[in-house]
Amino acid sequence: MNCHRFTHAINRREMLRACANGFGQLALAAVAGRQAMGAAAGLSSPFAPKAPHLPARAKRIIFLFMWGGPSHVDLFDPKPRLNESAGQQLTGKDVGIERDKLGEILGSPFQFSQHGDSGIWMSELFPELAQHADKLCVVRSVHTEGQAHGEALLRLHTGQANLVRPSVGAWVSYGLGCDSENLPAFITISPPRGHGGVQNYGSAFLPAIHQGTAIGSAEIPIAKAQIPDLVNPRLNPDLQRNQLDLVQSLNRKHLRQVEVDPGIEGLIGSYEAAFRMQSTMPRIMSLGDESRRTLDRYGVGAEPTDNFARQCILARKFVENGVRYIQVSTDYTWDHHQKVKEGHIKEAAKVDRPIAALLEDLDQRGLLNETLVLWGGEFGRTPVVENGDGRNHHPQAFTVWMAGGGVRSGLTYGSTDDFGYSPVENPVHMHDLHATLLYSLGLNHEQLTYRYAGRDFRLTDVYGKVVRDILA
């Protein structure tokens, strides 16, 4: 045994552990042993940008997640038959399935009208968003599996629910690398703690560097949210820099001795990026550099828009700073098993103005054409009543919309039957949606694979097709 080398290894580990605090949550995640596999592609750093497989229509994605399942038949998929047949029994024959009674039909309490030159139908609950109808690509025929929130959220965020799989943002980070020297590729703002929790932004078997960096959680107002371990309260930046230089000198000495060690290469890169995050992230998290006009336009300082407005401004700022995938989440407040009218009025009022402002802001800054904005929940709601005035979960058919990032604007794609129960034209499965999102970024979902447990895995498993008709 080489006692000198053994002692040196222990000291080095102790040094790493002592210096880690304050380098940021991103760095701590990156230390995982799987970092070695992440650099196996031959890159000098796991942060390095990677060339896409195909010409990219978008550089990044913002996902506006409405947790709980907004009702498509009350927001973007008008069904006059619901009101004409309200109180009657809906049968399987009415919607083309082999079931007898499905329940009592519940009409929509909201008025629909067409907006923009494209004539997109929207509920009265989104008057601000309606002004941007010609920017939207509304897909009315999305369907998935998972009658419960937990399964549906995992399928939305990871493509699967029966195994722990990487999230969409992790796949994007893995496929494209990082476009910023100071920030991670994947940031999730106010993510859900329940219904899959960290799996919804985790990296699973991908190198840990690709997991999402979480800011707060859905239950915490974003104004109070913090990133754990971002700042070391005991050491000033100069002393931390000196500490890091010492640690990195040991890492580089090890590299010179062994010549190749992807794990240490990744660790060097992650520590440097996390150190830079300490100065970059607080500046972005502060809204002090935003004009009063911008804050008012989003609804900051007003109720009920303040919280979601702050989240949307952060998303725009992260876009400007090169983050690849940004998720913005509401709290678990769209799940209206009763009082669907009152509930949807309340929730739409929180997000309508901020979302409209985000689209306008991105457009005015020249960022919308290279940023794909996606809006949606984990499923829709039933056309039949529950608990007197509510709607149950409905993964069989629901609506999402997209804007910017190479999708066709002013388009309504796909349709459901007269009651909004099932897709009848151009159905889009969740795997198809994921394949299309990756394609917009220049990633071929069949080529974006990772070898694990003896087989190649991908976001879409063995399914999925790109919905080319919605792409510009």
FIRO-886686 format. One line per 5 residues: their letters; for each residue x, y, z of C-alpha. Coordinates in Angstrom, 1 decimal. Layout:
BEGIN
a) X/Y/Z | ...
END
This chain:
BEGIN
mnchr) 0.0/0.0/0.0 | 1.2/3.5/-0.8 | 0.5/5.2/2.5 | 1.4/8.6/1.2 | -1.2/8.4/-1.5
fthai) -3.8/7.0/0.9 | -3.3/9.9/3.3 | -3.3/12.4/0.5 | -6.7/11.1/-0.7 | -8.3/11.5/2.7
nrrem) -7.0/15.0/3.1 | -8.2/15.9/-0.3 | -11.7/14.6/0.4 | -11.8/16.5/3.6 | -10.7/19.6/1.8
lraca) -13.5/19.2/-0.8 | -16.1/18.7/1.9 | -14.9/21.8/3.9 | -14.9/24.1/0.9 | -18.2/22.9/-0.7
ngfgq) -20.6/25.1/1.4 | -21.5/28.2/-0.6 | -20.7/26.9/-4.0 | -24.4/26.4/-4.7 | -26.9/23.6/-5.0
lalaa) -25.8/23.0/-8.5 | -22.3/22.1/-7.6 | -23.4/19.8/-4.8 | -25.5/17.8/-7.3 | -22.7/17.7/-9.8
vagrq) -20.3/16.0/-7.4 | -22.2/12.7/-7.8 | -20.3/9.8/-9.1 | -22.4/9.7/-12.3 | -20.6/12.9/-13.3
amgaa) -18.0/10.6/-14.9 | -20.6/9.2/-17.3 | -21.8/12.7/-18.2 | -18.4/13.6/-19.7 | -18.0/10.3/-21.5
aglss) -19.0/12.0/-24.8 | -15.5/13.5/-24.8 | -16.4/17.1/-23.8 | -13.9/19.0/-21.7 | -16.8/20.2/-19.5
pfapk) -20.4/18.9/-19.0 | -21.4/22.6/-19.3 | -20.1/23.0/-22.8 | -22.7/23.8/-25.4 | -23.4/20.9/-27.8
aphlp) -24.5/21.1/-31.4 | -28.1/20.0/-32.1 | -28.9/17.1/-34.4 | -30.9/19.3/-36.7 | -31.5/23.0/-37.5
arakr) -33.1/24.4/-34.4 | -36.3/26.5/-34.5 | -35.9/27.5/-30.9 | -33.0/28.0/-28.5 | -34.9/27.5/-25.3
iiflf) -38.3/26.6/-23.8 | -40.4/28.2/-21.1 | -43.0/25.8/-19.7 | -45.9/27.5/-17.9 | -47.3/24.6/-15.8
mwggp) -50.9/24.9/-14.4 | -50.8/22.4/-11.6 | -54.1/20.6/-11.0 | -55.6/20.2/-14.5 | -57.4/23.2/-16.0
shvdl) -60.6/22.5/-17.8 | -60.2/22.5/-21.5 | -63.9/22.8/-22.1 | -64.1/26.0/-20.0 | -61.0/27.6/-21.5
fdpkp) -59.9/26.8/-25.0 | -62.2/24.1/-26.4 | -65.8/25.5/-26.6 | -68.5/22.8/-26.7 | -72.0/24.2/-27.4
rlnes) -73.5/20.7/-26.9 | -72.5/20.8/-23.3 | -74.9/23.7/-22.6 | -77.6/22.3/-24.9 | -77.5/19.0/-23.2
agqql) -76.8/20.1/-19.6 | -78.4/17.8/-17.0 | -78.7/14.9/-19.4 | -76.8/11.6/-19.2 | -73.7/11.3/-21.4
tgkdv) -73.3/7.8/-22.7 | -70.4/6.0/-24.3 | -72.3/6.0/-27.6 | -72.3/9.8/-27.6 | -68.5/9.9/-27.6
gierd) -67.7/6.7/-29.4 | -66.6/4.4/-26.6 | -68.1/1.2/-25.2 | -69.5/2.4/-21.9 | -73.1/2.9/-20.8
klgei) -73.5/6.0/-18.6 | -70.6/8.4/-18.1 | -72.4/10.9/-16.0 | -74.6/14.0/-16.0 | -73.5/16.6/-18.5
lgspf) -72.3/19.9/-17.0 | -72.5/23.0/-19.2 | -69.8/25.6/-19.2 | -70.6/28.8/-17.3 | -68.3/30.8/-19.5
qfsqh) -68.7/32.7/-22.8 | -66.4/31.9/-25.7 | -65.5/34.2/-28.5 | -63.0/34.4/-31.4 | -59.9/36.6/-31.2
gdsgi) -57.3/38.0/-33.6 | -57.1/37.7/-37.3 | -56.8/33.9/-36.8 | -60.2/33.7/-35.0 | -58.9/31.5/-32.2
wmsel) -61.6/30.6/-29.7 | -60.9/31.5/-26.1 | -62.9/31.7/-22.9 | -63.8/35.1/-21.4 | -61.4/34.2/-18.5
fpela) -58.4/35.2/-20.5 | -59.1/38.8/-21.8 | -55.4/39.8/-21.6 | -54.1/36.7/-23.3 | -56.8/37.0/-26.0
qhadk) -55.0/40.1/-27.2 | -52.1/37.8/-28.3 | -54.3/35.2/-29.9 | -52.4/35.5/-33.2 | -49.2/34.4/-31.5
lcvvr) -50.7/31.2/-30.2 | -50.7/27.6/-31.6 | -53.6/25.9/-29.7 | -53.5/22.1/-29.7 | -56.9/20.7/-28.6
svhte) -56.2/17.0/-29.0 | -53.6/16.1/-26.4 | -54.1/12.9/-24.5 | -52.1/10.9/-22.0 | -52.4/8.2/-19.3
gqahg) -52.9/8.6/-15.6 | -56.2/9.3/-14.0 | -54.4/10.4/-10.8 | -52.3/13.6/-10.5 | -49.1/11.7/-9.5
eallr) -49.0/9.5/-12.6 | -50.1/12.3/-14.9 | -47.5/14.7/-13.6 | -44.7/12.2/-14.0 | -45.8/11.4/-17.6
lhtgq) -45.9/15.1/-18.4 | -42.5/15.8/-16.9 | -40.6/12.6/-17.5 | -42.6/10.6/-20.1 | -43.1/7.7/-17.8
anlvr) -44.6/6.9/-14.4 | -43.7/3.3/-13.6 | -39.9/4.0/-13.5 | -37.7/6.9/-12.3 | -36.8/8.7/-15.5
psvga) -35.1/12.0/-16.4 | -37.3/15.0/-16.7 | -37.7/16.9/-20.0 | -35.5/19.7/-18.8 | -32.7/17.3/-17.9
wvsyg) -32.9/15.7/-21.4 | -32.6/19.2/-22.9 | -29.6/20.0/-20.7 | -28.0/16.7/-21.6 | -28.7/17.1/-25.3
lgcds) -27.6/20.8/-25.7 | -25.4/21.5/-22.8 | -25.3/25.0/-21.2 | -25.5/28.3/-23.1 | -24.4/30.3/-20.1
enlpa) -21.1/30.4/-18.2 | -22.8/31.5/-15.0 | -26.1/29.6/-14.8 | -27.3/26.0/-15.2 | -29.1/24.9/-18.3
fitis) -32.3/23.9/-16.4 | -34.1/26.0/-13.8 | -37.5/25.3/-12.3 | -39.3/28.1/-10.5 | -41.7/27.2/-7.7
pprgh) -41.8/23.5/-8.6 | -44.4/21.1/-7.2 | -43.4/19.3/-4.0 | -46.1/16.7/-4.4 | -47.2/14.3/-7.2
ggvqn) -43.7/13.1/-8.1 | -41.9/15.9/-6.3 | -38.2/16.2/-7.3 | -38.7/13.5/-9.9 | -40.5/16.2/-12.0
ygsaf) -37.2/18.0/-12.4 | -34.7/15.3/-11.6 | -32.0/13.8/-13.8 | -32.6/10.1/-12.7 | -29.8/8.1/-14.4
lpaih) -28.5/11.0/-16.4 | -25.4/12.8/-14.9 | -26.6/14.8/-11.9 | -25.4/18.0/-13.4 | -28.5/18.0/-15.7
qgtai) -31.1/18.0/-12.9 | -33.1/21.2/-12.5 | -32.0/23.9/-10.1 | -35.1/24.6/-8.0 | -36.0/28.1/-6.9
gsaei) -38.5/27.8/-4.0 | -41.5/25.6/-4.3 | -45.1/26.0/-5.4 | -46.4/26.6/-1.9 | -43.9/29.4/-1.1
piaka) -44.4/32.9/-2.6 | -41.5/33.5/-5.0 | -40.6/36.8/-3.3 | -39.5/34.7/-0.3 | -37.9/31.9/-2.2
qipdl) -34.1/31.2/-2.0 | -31.6/28.8/-3.5 | -30.1/26.7/-0.8 | -26.3/27.1/-0.1 | -26.0/29.9/-2.7
vnprl) -24.0/32.1/-0.4 | -21.5/31.3/2.3 | -22.3/33.6/5.2 | -18.9/33.0/6.9 | -16.5/33.7/4.1
npdlq) -16.2/36.7/1.8 | -15.9/36.1/-2.0 | -12.1/36.7/-2.1 | -11.4/34.1/0.5 | -13.8/31.7/-1.2
rnqld) -12.0/32.3/-4.5 | -8.7/31.5/-2.8 | -10.2/28.3/-1.3 | -11.6/27.3/-4.7 | -8.2/27.9/-6.4
lvqsl) -6.6/25.6/-3.9 | -9.1/22.9/-4.4 | -8.9/23.2/-8.2 | -5.1/23.1/-8.1 | -5.4/19.7/-6.4
nrkhl) -8.0/18.6/-9.0 | -5.8/19.7/-11.9 | -2.7/18.0/-10.3 | -4.7/14.8/-10.2 | -5.7/15.2/-13.9
rqvev) -2.0/15.7/-14.9 | -1.2/12.5/-13.1 | -3.9/10.3/-14.6 | -4.3/12.2/-17.9 | -8.0/11.3/-18.2
dpgie) -10.6/11.4/-15.5 | -14.0/12.7/-16.7 | -15.4/12.8/-13.2 | -12.7/15.3/-12.1 | -13.1/17.3/-15.3
gligs) -16.7/17.6/-14.6 | -16.1/18.6/-11.0 | -13.7/21.4/-12.0 | -16.3/22.8/-14.4 | -19.2/22.5/-11.9
yeaaf) -17.3/24.2/-9.1 | -16.3/27.1/-11.4 | -19.9/27.6/-12.7 | -21.4/27.3/-9.2 | -18.9/29.9/-7.9
rmqst) -20.0/32.3/-10.6 | -23.6/31.6/-9.8 | -23.1/33.4/-6.4 | -22.8/36.7/-8.2 | -25.1/36.1/-11.1
mprim) -28.1/34.6/-9.4 | -28.8/37.2/-6.8 | -28.8/39.9/-9.5 | -31.3/38.0/-11.6 | -33.5/37.1/-8.6
slgde) -33.8/40.8/-7.8 | -36.4/42.8/-9.7 | -34.7/46.1/-8.7 | -33.4/46.6/-12.3 | -36.9/46.3/-13.8
srrtl) -38.7/49.5/-14.7 | -42.0/50.5/-12.9 | -43.7/50.2/-16.3 | -42.5/46.6/-16.7 | -43.5/45.6/-13.2
drygv) -47.0/47.1/-13.6 | -47.4/45.5/-17.0 | -46.8/42.0/-15.4 | -48.9/42.8/-12.3 | -46.1/42.9/-9.7
gaept) -47.4/44.5/-6.5 | -51.0/43.9/-7.3 | -53.3/41.1/-6.3 | -54.0/38.4/-7.4 | -51.2/38.6/-10.0
dnfar) -48.1/39.5/-7.9 | -46.7/36.0/-7.4 | -47.1/34.6/-10.9 | -46.0/38.0/-12.3 | -42.7/37.7/-10.5
qcila) -42.2/34.2/-11.7 | -42.8/35.2/-15.3 | -40.3/38.1/-15.1 | -37.7/35.7/-13.7 | -38.4/33.4/-16.6
rkfve) -37.7/36.2/-19.1 | -34.5/37.2/-17.2 | -33.3/33.6/-17.3 | -34.0/33.5/-21.1 | -31.9/36.6/-21.5
ngvry) -29.1/35.0/-19.6 | -29.0/31.8/-21.7 | -30.9/29.2/-19.6 | -32.1/26.4/-21.9 | -35.2/25.1/-20.1
iqvst) -37.3/27.1/-17.6 | -40.4/25.9/-15.9 | -42.8/28.2/-14.1 | -45.5/26.5/-11.9 | -48.6/27.5/-10.2
dytwd) -49.6/26.0/-6.9 | -51.9/23.0/-6.8 | -54.9/25.2/-7.4 | -56.5/24.1/-10.7 | -58.0/20.9/-9.3
hhqkv) -61.7/21.9/-9.2 | -63.7/18.8/-8.2 | -66.4/21.3/-7.1 | -67.1/25.0/-7.8 | -65.4/24.8/-11.2
keghi) -66.8/28.3/-12.0 | -65.5/30.1/-9.0 | -62.2/28.2/-9.0 | -61.4/28.9/-12.6 | -62.3/32.5/-12.3
keaak) -59.9/32.8/-9.4 | -57.0/30.9/-11.0 | -57.3/32.5/-14.4 | -57.1/36.0/-12.8 | -53.8/35.1/-11.3
vdrpi) -52.1/34.1/-14.5 | -53.8/35.9/-17.4 | -52.1/39.3/-17.1 | -48.6/37.9/-16.3 | -48.6/35.5/-19.2
aalle) -49.8/38.1/-21.7 | -47.1/40.4/-20.5 | -44.5/37.7/-20.8 | -45.4/37.1/-24.5 | -45.4/40.8/-25.2
dldqr) -42.1/41.4/-23.4 | -40.4/38.5/-25.2 | -41.7/39.7/-28.5 | -40.6/43.3/-28.0 | -37.1/42.2/-26.9
gllne) -36.7/40.0/-30.0 | -36.7/36.8/-27.9 | -40.0/35.2/-28.7 | -39.0/33.9/-32.2 | -36.2/31.9/-30.5
tlvlw) -38.1/30.9/-27.3 | -40.8/28.3/-27.3 | -43.5/29.1/-24.7 | -45.7/26.1/-23.7 | -48.8/26.4/-21.5
ggefg) -50.7/23.4/-20.0 | -51.5/21.1/-17.1 | -51.2/17.4/-16.5 | -54.7/16.7/-17.9 | -58.1/18.3/-18.6
rtpvv) -61.5/18.0/-16.9 | -64.5/15.8/-17.6 | -67.6/17.1/-19.5 | -69.7/15.6/-16.8 | -70.4/16.9/-13.4
engdg) -68.9/15.9/-10.1 | -70.0/17.0/-6.6 | -72.8/19.2/-8.0 | -70.7/21.9/-9.7 | -67.2/20.4/-10.4
rnhhp) -65.4/18.3/-12.9 | -63.2/15.3/-12.4 | -59.8/14.4/-13.9 | -59.7/13.8/-17.7 | -56.5/12.5/-19.3
qaftv) -58.4/11.3/-22.4 | -58.4/14.8/-24.0 | -57.1/18.2/-23.1 | -55.6/21.4/-24.5 | -52.2/23.0/-24.5
wmagg) -51.0/26.0/-26.4 | -47.6/27.1/-27.6 | -46.1/30.4/-28.9 | -42.9/31.5/-30.5 | -40.0/29.2/-31.1
gvrsg) -40.9/28.1/-34.6 | -44.5/27.0/-34.1 | -47.2/28.2/-36.4 | -48.9/31.2/-34.9 | -52.7/31.7/-35.1
ltygs) -53.3/28.0/-35.5 | -55.8/25.7/-33.9 | -54.7/22.1/-34.3 | -56.7/18.9/-33.6 | -60.2/18.6/-32.3
tddfg) -62.3/16.6/-29.8 | -65.8/15.3/-30.1 | -68.9/17.4/-29.4 | -68.5/17.0/-25.7 | -64.7/17.3/-25.4
yspve) -64.3/13.7/-24.3 | -62.0/12.2/-26.9 | -59.8/13.5/-29.7 | -61.4/12.9/-33.1 | -58.9/14.7/-35.4
npvhm) -55.1/14.8/-35.2 | -54.6/13.3/-31.8 | -51.4/14.2/-30.0 | -50.1/11.9/-27.4 | -47.8/13.1/-24.6
hdlha) -44.9/11.3/-26.3 | -45.7/13.2/-29.5 | -45.7/16.5/-27.6 | -42.3/15.7/-26.1 | -40.9/14.6/-29.5
tllys) -42.1/17.9/-30.9 | -40.6/20.0/-28.1 | -37.2/18.4/-28.6 | -37.5/18.8/-32.4 | -38.1/22.5/-32.0
lglnh) -34.7/22.6/-30.2 | -33.0/20.7/-33.0 | -33.0/17.4/-31.1 | -34.1/14.1/-32.7 | -36.0/12.3/-29.9
eqlty) -34.9/8.9/-31.4 | -31.2/9.9/-31.3 | -31.2/11.6/-27.9 | -30.4/8.5/-25.9 | -28.5/7.5/-22.8
ryagr) -27.1/4.0/-22.1 | -28.2/2.7/-18.7 | -28.7/-0.8/-17.3 | -27.9/-2.4/-20.6 | -30.2/-0.5/-22.9
dfrlt) -30.5/2.9/-24.5 | -33.2/5.1/-22.9 | -34.8/8.2/-24.3 | -37.5/10.6/-23.2 | -40.1/9.1/-25.5
dvygk) -39.2/5.5/-24.8 | -40.1/3.6/-28.0 | -42.9/5.9/-29.0 | -43.6/9.4/-30.2 | -43.8/11.3/-33.5
vvrdi) -43.0/14.9/-34.3 | -46.2/16.9/-35.0 | -44.8/18.7/-38.0 | -48.0/20.4/-39.0 | -47.8/22.8/-36.1
la) -44.2/23.9/-36.9 | -43.5/26.9/-39.0
END
